[in-house]
Structure formats: structure tokens, C-alpha cells
């Protein structure tokens, strides 16, 4: 048995790992900033769901929220902070590590599969 905590999954960021928050982070990682409505539509969530998830990411220091106007219309822009970009990159690296291990050739010491007698 391996030592407790040695599997890469223990390094996943639980805040980022939730599917909606992961999708928000991935969207923001590909741009300097994005308008709230664009992220909402791309991630396919309601305003209230996006707002709640962004608030959690903002509280963790991962997302910056900027409010302003385009003409007379209020707008909200979202962007990843340096801390958020780093956390997202680390999280994705761990996912790649887990996926790579799963697709690696089986160890030669692995037991042979059991077959039923014919």
C-alpha cells in the first residue's frame, strides 16, 4: 500500500475542480479579460450561478472583477489574477499527470488476468 497522500489527486485544487468553476477558469485562462455575459453564455449557466461561483473564486484571489460602463450600459469584466493563472496551470498539470499515468503501459509486475476454465 502506498503512503497516504502520495497520489497526485491530493494536489488538485478543490475550489477549481468543481465543473462550473473549472470551466470559468479555463475560459478566463485563454484571455486577458472577458465580459460577464460572454462567460455566462460560454459556460452555459445563469447569471446567479456565475455570480456565486465568481464570488468564490474572487474570495480565493483567483479572479478579479471590474465593473464599468459601455456607453450608459453597466458591464462587468472578469479576469484571472496572477495567483489564479498559477493555480489553474498547476491544477491542469496535475490532471495531465493523472491522465498520463492511467494511459501508461501496464507494469510488468502486474498480475495476469484470471480466466475462467473452458
N, C-alpha and C positions, 0 to 999 in steps of 0.2 A: 504494500500500500504506500502511496506517495505521501509526502509531508503535507499537512493541511495548509491550504492557501497557495500551493505551487502551480495550480492550473492557471493559464492566462486569463480565464474569465474573471478571476478575482481582481484584475486590473481594469476591468470595464468600468466606465463612469456610469453609475446607476441613474443619474439625472439625465444624461444624454441618451441612455439606452432605450428609454420609452419610445415607441414608434413615432409618435407625433413630434416629440422633441428632437429625435434623431433627424426626422425629415426637415424640420425647421433649421437645424444646424447645418445640414447638408446643403440646403437651399442658400443659406447665408454664406457658406464657405466658398461658394462659387462666384460671389460678387462682393464689391466693397460695401454696398448697402442695397436694400430692397424695400419697396413700398409695402406697407402692411397688407393692403388688398391683394397685391401680387402674390405674397407668401401664402395668404389665406386661400386663394384660388388654386395655387400650385399644390399645396399640401392637402387641399380638399377638406377643410374644417370650417366651422362657423367663426364669426368674429369673437364670440365669447370664449370658445375653446382656444383659439390662437392667443387671445389676450391673456388668458390664465397661464398657458404654457410659456409665453414670452415673459410674463412676470416672474415665473420660477427661474427661468434662465437668466433674467436680468439680476435677480437677487443673488444668484451664484457668481455674478460678474462675467458671464459668458456672452451676454447680448447687451448692446446699447440701444436705447430707444430715443429717437429725436422727433420732436413734433414741430410742425411749421405749417405754412400755407402755400398753396399754389393758386395764385390769384386770391380769391376770397374763400377758397375751399380748404378746410383743415386736412392735413395729411400727417401720417406717421411713417417714419422710416426706421428700419431695423438694420443692425449690422453686428457682426461678431467683434468682440473685443480681442486684443492680443491673447488674453487668457483663454477666451472661448475658442479661438483658432487653434491654439496649442492643445487644449483639452480634446477638441474634435479630432485633430490629427492623431493624438495618442490613442483615442478610442478606436478609430478606424484601423490603426496599426495593430492593435490587439485583435480586432475582428479578423484581419488578414492572417495573423499568427494562428488563430484557432482554425480558420478555414484551411490554411496550408497544412497544418498537422493532420487534419481529417482526410486530406487528399493525398498524403504521403504514402509511399508503398508500405505495405504491412511489414512489421518486424519479423525477421526470420525466426525469432524465438516464439512467435505466436503459436498457440496450439492449432493442430489440424482440425478442420470442422468434423463434427460427428455425423456419420451417415447411418441410415437405417439398414439393417441386413436385408438382402433381397431374397 
